[in-house]
Amino acid sequence: MLSYSSTISTHTLIADKRSFFESNGNYTSSSYIPAVGFSELRDGDVHRTFGRIFTSKYERKIPRRKRGSNSGSLHAYSKYACVGIEPANTANFPILSSLVANPAGEVAVKKVYDVVLKQAALVKRQLRSNADVKPDLAFPRTDSLLKEAYDRCREVCEEYAKTFYLGTLLMTPERRRAIWAIYVWCRRTDELVDGPNASHITPSALDRWEKRLEDLFAGRPYDMLDAALSDTVSKFPVDIQPFKDMIEGMRMDLKKSRYENFDELYLYCYYVAGTVGLMSVPVMGIAPESKATTESVYNSALALGIANQLTNILRDVGEDARRGRIYLPQDELAQAGLSEEDIFRGKVTGKWRNFMRSQIKRARMFFQEAEKGVTELSQASRCGLLCCCIDKILDEIEANDYDNFAKRAYVSKAKKLLALPVAYGRSLISPSSRKQSRHAKV
């Protein structure tokens, strides 16, 4: 154990002599960031394909509130259009969320912006550090030990995320291993508050988990699974903040079991699921022919995490209620004429069906937003993510007549397998082809 950790630590520190997370003004004051276009960001050959990721409105001199206000995403405009329960019902949900004026809503947009800036700085720093690495400093045992670590991550991903796992097999070997490592860390983090030992988890336990995260980013992994992620972050421009934010979401789960409105719920979804998208984009890579800004791709990745978390919430209403938790906006329940007692009673009524229709519609909007960005990723990375953009669980909730109290919606193995060739076919369409198709229709 000690020799393994020390080997990984030395190997990683050689490749990265400087802190990944020190800020550098050189990467925040210009509308152009030359780092974009390297293979970690824009996919393709080793040659540079420089691209613009920010226009002048994103410069440091502009107030943060205005950054991202034009990114064209659900997060920027907050169009969580939860339309009326039914046409005849006058108690409609707001078309525009109050998130526009809510500080909680700006958190996700700000974090996307900050992560993109840090990623660009990381690319330059890694390229500079890697240039200093001497081949004769490599350790002979590292490769075999790392292979074993990544194999363990592969096994976990294959067991718990079968469809997504099959999609990752179309990625390059380096990227698929990195995604497996990120997936495993996220799953282990989620299990802390949602697994068999969740009742024994305390805030101090999460503090220790965060310290362990900092150690692995510094090249000091604690165990084999940590070592895989430690190696990943030494090779890709992955920032630590989304990982820390996910741990913050676990802290929310320890102390909060109700959400007054969608703004609060959205922020929770960002912490526990939207962060996964921010972790993954640097590994996935953006297609070299894509004209999308890096920030817009990150916003779409964030939307995918939000969509999946909202779907999980709608699927697990009954299970969560039995644990005393309600992850549904309290104000929207009240507008629909529903109370907590109705949730705990678990009876499907007309009011419940109407409420669920509106919640499902909103989740689908986030899936649609997510797909825009997924199609901008490198071709080899698209298929796995497009599998995640398929909202089949929402279809199953509808097929169960909105009974998510006693029935847990799931997608059969046959339907999952059928989704793969569809996702693969869509992944072959380049971003430029999609844009030409849209213009032709207009």
Wavefront OBJ file of the C-alpha trace (Angstrom):
o trace
v 0.000 0.000 0.000
v 2.715 2.467 0.964
v 4.930 1.628 -1.974
v 1.995 1.902 -4.362
v 0.960 5.316 -3.074
v 4.496 6.633 -3.143
v 4.976 5.428 -6.696
v 1.863 7.205 -7.942
v 2.700 10.288 -5.923
v 6.188 10.648 -7.370
v 5.013 9.922 -10.897
v 2.273 12.542 -10.698
v 4.392 15.206 -9.051
v 7.036 14.871 -11.750
v 4.405 15.648 -14.365
v 3.023 18.569 -12.390
v 5.538 20.537 -10.345
v 3.187 23.473 -9.809
v -0.214 23.702 -8.208
v -3.055 23.055 -10.629
v -5.262 25.586 -8.961
v -3.285 28.780 -8.552
v -4.975 31.582 -10.451
v -3.180 33.329 -13.278
v -4.429 36.642 -14.622
v -2.904 35.913 -18.011
v -5.811 33.620 -18.770
v -8.667 35.842 -17.649
v -8.061 39.231 -19.205
v -8.375 38.392 -22.880
v -11.278 37.461 -25.116
v -9.112 34.698 -26.577
v -7.481 31.892 -24.663
v -4.809 30.237 -26.833
v -4.959 27.023 -24.781
v -8.239 26.077 -26.417
v -7.598 23.831 -29.370
v -5.133 21.471 -27.749
v -6.129 17.834 -27.800
v -7.531 17.970 -24.259
v -10.116 20.530 -25.368
v -10.582 20.377 -29.112
v -10.378 16.844 -30.386
v -8.355 15.683 -33.345
v -4.664 15.533 -34.183
v -1.936 16.843 -31.945
v -1.763 20.080 -33.956
v -3.443 23.157 -32.513
v -6.880 24.173 -33.703
v -7.276 27.473 -31.923
v -10.781 28.666 -31.262
v -12.540 31.449 -29.499
v -14.192 30.521 -26.229
v -15.235 33.954 -24.968
v -16.348 37.158 -26.607
v -15.560 40.501 -25.064
v -18.619 40.406 -22.842
v -16.922 37.758 -20.710
v -13.831 39.784 -19.864
v -12.875 40.281 -16.246
v -13.912 43.954 -16.320
v -17.563 43.001 -16.869
v -19.596 42.397 -13.676
v -20.223 38.718 -12.947
v -23.987 39.090 -13.209
v -23.609 39.830 -16.916
v -21.312 36.935 -17.661
v -23.207 34.081 -19.200
v -26.380 36.129 -19.510
v -26.149 35.582 -23.234
v -25.016 31.976 -23.287
v -28.373 30.780 -24.519
v -28.819 28.120 -21.869
v -31.524 27.286 -19.392
v -29.116 28.303 -16.673
v -28.535 31.766 -18.073
v -32.137 32.600 -18.878
v -33.717 30.431 -16.208
v -36.574 29.354 -18.460
v -37.626 26.443 -16.332
v -40.955 26.550 -18.132
v -43.110 24.531 -15.811
v -46.301 25.390 -17.665
v -49.780 25.188 -16.215
v -51.053 21.977 -14.734
v -53.782 21.962 -17.336
v -55.230 24.598 -19.691
v -58.290 25.135 -17.554
v -56.310 25.537 -14.379
v -55.522 29.131 -13.485
v -52.881 28.181 -10.897
v -50.059 28.090 -13.429
v -46.457 27.711 -12.484
v -44.254 30.660 -13.443
v -42.893 30.599 -16.967
v -39.737 32.374 -15.783
v -38.142 31.190 -12.585
v -37.320 33.719 -9.901
v -33.803 32.332 -10.242
v -33.057 35.326 -12.455
v -32.914 37.552 -9.377
v -31.908 34.848 -6.923
v -28.241 34.676 -5.859
v -28.555 30.889 -5.686
v -29.188 30.781 -9.403
v -26.045 32.673 -10.262
v -23.900 30.108 -8.494
v -24.064 27.531 -11.292
v -23.460 30.078 -14.060
v -20.518 31.565 -12.171
v -19.029 28.142 -11.543
v -19.266 27.193 -15.211
v -17.422 30.387 -16.106
v -14.746 29.844 -13.483
v -14.223 26.187 -14.425
v -13.742 27.087 -18.095
v -11.136 29.694 -17.204
v -9.318 27.308 -14.895
v -9.397 24.578 -17.514
v -7.715 26.829 -20.062
v -5.031 27.682 -17.528
v -4.595 24.005 -16.680
v -4.003 23.099 -20.313
v -1.177 25.595 -20.618
v 0.303 24.612 -17.279
v 0.173 20.906 -18.076
v 1.778 21.404 -21.464
v 4.529 23.423 -19.838
v 5.014 20.835 -17.073
v 4.927 17.841 -19.384
v 7.644 19.408 -21.504
v 9.919 19.221 -18.470
v 9.347 15.499 -17.859
v 12.345 13.350 -18.655
v 11.679 9.804 -19.978
v 14.309 8.246 -17.707
v 12.308 9.322 -14.649
v 9.450 6.926 -15.396
v 8.818 4.186 -12.857
v 8.652 0.621 -14.242
v 5.892 -0.509 -11.878
v 3.574 2.419 -12.469
v 1.951 1.249 -15.696
v 0.968 -2.196 -14.416
v -0.388 -0.829 -11.147
v -2.334 1.894 -12.916
v -3.749 -0.656 -15.346
v -5.063 -2.655 -12.408
v -6.554 0.501 -10.879
v -8.334 1.440 -14.105
v -9.538 -2.142 -14.560
v -11.242 -1.928 -11.179
v -12.919 1.306 -12.253
v -14.047 -0.355 -15.473
v -15.634 -3.208 -13.527
v -17.595 -0.809 -11.320
v -18.808 1.231 -14.292
v -19.788 -1.895 -16.211
v -21.781 -3.219 -13.262
v -23.668 -0.078 -12.273
v -23.963 1.914 -15.529
v -24.200 -0.711 -18.240
v -25.568 1.402 -21.095
v -23.208 4.270 -20.433
v -20.333 1.809 -20.116
v -21.007 0.401 -23.586
v -20.973 3.951 -24.935
v -17.588 4.630 -23.357
v -16.080 1.736 -25.305
v -16.262 3.936 -28.412
v -13.978 6.520 -26.805
v -10.212 6.500 -27.092
v -8.569 4.253 -24.449
v -7.200 7.222 -22.506
v -10.551 8.973 -22.366
v -12.602 5.939 -21.465
v -10.283 5.110 -18.572
v -10.481 8.684 -17.324
v -14.282 8.677 -17.493
v -14.406 5.376 -15.589
v -12.217 6.887 -12.862
v -14.441 9.969 -12.573
v -17.588 7.823 -12.527
v -16.246 5.636 -9.728
v -15.291 8.612 -7.571
v -18.755 10.127 -8.049
v -20.432 6.850 -7.180
v -18.344 6.401 -4.046
v -19.162 9.959 -2.999
v -22.880 9.419 -3.549
v -22.785 6.162 -1.603
v -21.568 8.059 1.459
v -25.026 9.565 2.004
v -27.167 7.207 -0.054
v -25.587 3.826 0.609
v -25.941 1.152 3.301
v -23.757 3.086 5.762
v -25.429 6.442 5.160
v -26.885 6.585 8.678
v -23.368 6.641 10.115
v -22.040 9.437 7.909
v -21.370 12.730 9.689
v -20.189 16.138 8.429
v -16.714 15.333 9.730
v -16.663 12.186 7.575
v -17.343 14.342 4.520
v -14.585 16.707 5.630
v -12.185 13.764 5.676
v -13.397 12.681 2.234
v -12.698 16.187 0.922
v -9.202 16.152 2.411
v -8.637 12.806 0.720
v -9.774 14.388 -2.558
v -7.228 17.173 -2.148
v -4.544 14.580 -1.505
v -5.281 12.610 -4.656
v -5.257 15.803 -6.735
v -1.842 16.510 -5.215
v -0.627 13.059 -6.291
v -1.122 11.287 -2.944
v -3.903 8.717 -3.553
v -5.173 6.698 -0.611
v -6.201 3.531 -2.425
v -6.276 1.942 -5.858
v -9.468 3.656 -7.039
v -8.137 7.019 -5.893
v -4.946 6.305 -7.827
v -6.870 6.014 -11.097
v -8.429 9.438 -10.596
v -5.114 10.897 -9.452
v -3.559 9.729 -12.700
v -6.506 11.093 -14.697
v -6.253 14.610 -13.281
v -2.520 14.612 -13.998
v -3.224 13.996 -17.694
v -6.371 16.018 -18.362
v -7.176 19.647 -17.428
v -9.703 18.658 -14.765
v -10.358 21.205 -12.025
v -10.943 20.180 -8.419
v -13.832 22.571 -7.732
v -16.664 20.475 -9.270
v -15.514 17.545 -7.110
v -15.600 19.726 -4.004
v -19.008 21.018 -5.011
v -20.342 17.471 -5.220
v -19.185 16.863 -1.660
v -21.002 20.070 -0.701
v -24.144 18.525 -2.200
v -23.680 15.537 0.094
v -23.515 17.951 3.030
v -26.836 19.395 1.907
v -28.327 15.901 1.997
v -27.274 15.520 5.629
v -29.051 18.663 6.794
v -31.845 19.332 4.301
v -34.826 17.214 3.271
v -37.189 19.871 1.845
v -36.844 22.435 -0.937
v -39.040 25.525 -0.866
v -38.895 26.226 -4.599
v -37.221 25.121 -7.784
v -34.392 27.588 -7.304
v -33.308 25.715 -4.178
v -33.797 22.355 -5.863
v -31.844 23.458 -8.920
v -28.873 24.447 -6.790
v -28.983 21.052 -5.057
v -29.117 19.332 -8.467
v -26.100 21.334 -9.567
v -24.073 20.210 -6.567
v -24.897 16.503 -6.737
v -25.218 15.974 -10.506
v -24.484 19.047 -12.616
v -20.925 18.882 -11.359
v -20.436 15.557 -13.155
v -20.750 17.331 -16.485
v -18.147 19.910 -15.501
v -15.779 17.113 -14.489
v -16.256 15.233 -17.755
v -16.015 17.819 -20.542
v -12.214 18.272 -20.262
v -11.857 14.525 -20.785
v -14.469 14.185 -23.532
v -12.973 16.902 -25.723
v -14.794 19.287 -28.046
v -14.991 18.490 -31.762
v -12.420 20.526 -33.745
v -15.090 21.588 -36.237
v -17.423 22.840 -33.507
v -18.167 26.567 -33.545
v -19.724 26.491 -30.088
v -18.066 28.376 -27.254
v -16.496 26.264 -24.567
v -18.787 27.858 -22.017
v -21.917 26.866 -23.951
v -20.712 23.250 -24.075
v -20.134 23.321 -20.322
v -23.620 24.750 -19.807
v -25.077 21.864 -21.799
v -23.063 19.372 -19.757
v -24.459 21.020 -16.655
v -27.973 20.687 -18.109
v -27.450 16.947 -18.615
v -26.584 16.511 -14.959
v -29.626 18.552 -13.917
v -31.876 16.547 -16.256
v -30.664 13.214 -14.911
v -31.027 14.313 -11.297
v -34.556 15.642 -11.866
v -35.400 12.325 -13.514
v -34.011 10.381 -10.554
v -36.039 12.543 -8.180
v -39.255 11.884 -10.105
v -38.496 8.166 -10.286
v -37.759 7.865 -6.550
v -40.612 9.915 -5.046
v -42.030 6.956 -3.126
v -38.663 5.652 -1.978
v -37.578 9.100 -0.780
v -40.886 9.665 1.010
v -40.385 6.463 2.978
v -37.089 7.962 4.150
v -38.841 11.176 5.150
v -37.481 13.149 2.201
v -39.325 15.198 -0.417
v -37.215 16.493 -3.303
v -40.086 18.355 -4.957
v -40.581 22.149 -4.892
v -42.877 22.904 -1.968
v -44.391 25.989 -3.584
v -45.266 24.083 -6.765
v -46.855 21.289 -4.745
v -49.003 23.886 -2.984
v -49.986 25.496 -6.290
v -51.047 22.067 -7.517
v -53.231 21.589 -4.439
v -50.970 18.919 -2.966
v -49.489 18.614 0.509
v -46.764 16.569 2.168
v -49.479 14.300 3.530
v -50.507 13.512 -0.050
v -46.940 12.469 -0.811
v -46.679 10.262 2.267
v -50.115 8.784 1.573
v -48.887 7.775 -1.867
v -52.173 7.867 -3.716
v -52.239 8.759 -7.412
v -54.905 11.391 -8.035
v -55.800 13.752 -10.842
v -53.904 16.545 -9.126
v -50.843 14.340 -8.823
v -50.945 13.360 -12.506
v -51.167 16.996 -13.578
v -48.326 17.935 -11.261
v -46.150 15.133 -12.597
v -46.829 16.100 -16.213
v -45.432 19.555 -15.571
v -42.392 18.199 -13.714
v -41.637 15.727 -16.505
v -41.947 18.475 -19.105
v -39.354 20.545 -17.287
v -36.932 17.619 -17.016
v -37.257 17.013 -20.756
v -36.384 20.637 -21.434
v -33.076 20.089 -19.682
v -32.444 16.941 -21.736
v -33.061 18.950 -24.904
v -30.668 21.639 -23.727
v -28.072 18.994 -22.910
v -28.196 17.379 -26.335
v -27.161 20.646 -28.000
v -23.821 20.548 -26.228
v -23.269 16.798 -26.441
v -23.332 17.018 -30.234
v -20.417 19.484 -30.034
v -18.160 16.947 -28.311
v -15.586 14.850 -30.105
v -17.201 12.102 -32.155
v -15.730 9.292 -30.062
v -17.199 10.827 -26.912
v -20.702 11.598 -28.156
v -22.267 8.146 -28.095
v -21.889 7.507 -24.374
v -23.333 10.909 -23.522
v -26.163 10.635 -26.048
v -27.188 7.428 -24.280
v -27.614 9.560 -21.154
v -29.720 12.093 -23.063
v -32.451 9.547 -23.669
v -35.268 10.238 -21.235
v -36.736 6.714 -21.270
v -37.278 6.673 -17.500
v -39.658 9.611 -17.886
v -41.528 7.589 -20.519
v -41.829 4.717 -18.048
v -43.210 7.009 -15.324
v -45.908 8.070 -17.780
v -46.529 4.442 -18.748
v -47.039 3.638 -15.043
v -49.817 6.262 -14.941
v -47.552 8.514 -12.823
v -47.501 6.025 -9.950
v -43.997 6.666 -8.678
v -45.111 5.911 -5.128
v -45.376 2.130 -5.402
v -43.747 1.522 -8.791
v -40.122 2.296 -9.584
v -39.794 3.154 -13.255
v -36.953 1.397 -15.008
v -35.865 0.814 -18.580
v -35.653 -2.811 -19.672
v -32.383 -4.249 -20.911
v -33.869 -4.682 -24.377
v -34.799 -0.996 -24.610
v -31.358 0.025 -23.392
v -29.702 -2.093 -26.073
v -32.000 -0.649 -28.731
v -30.989 2.846 -27.662
v -27.310 2.185 -28.371
v -27.416 2.004 -32.196
v -29.648 5.088 -32.255
v -27.189 7.002 -30.090
v -24.287 5.747 -32.183
v -25.959 6.867 -35.405
v -26.583 10.333 -34.000
v -22.996 10.529 -32.765
v -21.709 10.214 -36.348
v -23.315 13.511 -37.364
v -20.781 16.306 -37.034
v -21.687 19.661 -35.438
v -21.262 21.448 -38.785
v -23.656 19.001 -40.490
v -26.267 19.598 -37.813
v -26.039 23.360 -38.267
v -26.349 23.052 -42.057
v -29.405 20.840 -41.598
v -31.046 23.373 -39.287
v -30.352 26.235 -41.707
v -31.790 24.201 -44.589
v -35.034 23.695 -42.674
v -35.314 27.418 -42.053
l 1 2 3 4 5 6 7 8 9 10 11 12 13 14 15 16 17 18 19 20 21 22 23 24 25 26 27 28 29 30 31 32 33 34 35 36 37 38 39 40 41 42 43 44 45 46 47 48 49 50 51 52 53 54 55 56 57 58 59 60 61 62 63 64 65 66 67 68 69 70 71 72 73 74 75 76 77 78 79 80 81 82 83 84 85 86 87 88 89 90 91 92 93 94 95 96 97 98 99 100 101 102 103 104 105 106 107 108 109 110 111 112 113 114 115 116 117 118 119 120 121 122 123 124 125 126 127 128 129 130 131 132 133 134 135 136 137 138 139 140 141 142 143 144 145 146 147 148 149 150 151 152 153 154 155 156 157 158 159 160 161 162 163 164 165 166 167 168 169 170 171 172 173 174 175 176 177 178 179 180 181 182 183 184 185 186 187 188 189 190 191 192 193 194 195 196 197 198 199 200 201 202 203 204 205 206 207 208 209 210 211 212 213 214 215 216 217 218 219 220 221 222 223 224 225 226 227 228 229 230 231 232 233 234 235 236 237 238 239 240 241 242 243 244 245 246 247 248 249 250 251 252 253 254 255 256 257 258 259 260 261 262 263 264 265 266 267 268 269 270 271 272 273 274 275 276 277 278 279 280 281 282 283 284 285 286 287 288 289 290 291 292 293 294 295 296 297 298 299 300 301 302 303 304 305 306 307 308 309 310 311 312 313 314 315 316 317 318 319 320 321 322 323 324 325 326 327 328 329 330 331 332 333 334 335 336 337 338 339 340 341 342 343 344 345 346 347 348 349 350 351 352 353 354 355 356 357 358 359 360 361 362 363 364 365 366 367 368 369 370 371 372 373 374 375 376 377 378 379 380 381 382 383 384 385 386 387 388 389 390 391 392 393 394 395 396 397 398 399 400 401 402 403 404 405 406 407 408 409 410 411 412 413 414 415 416 417 418 419 420 421 422 423 424 425 426 427 428 429 430 431 432 433 434 435 436 437 438 439 440 441 442
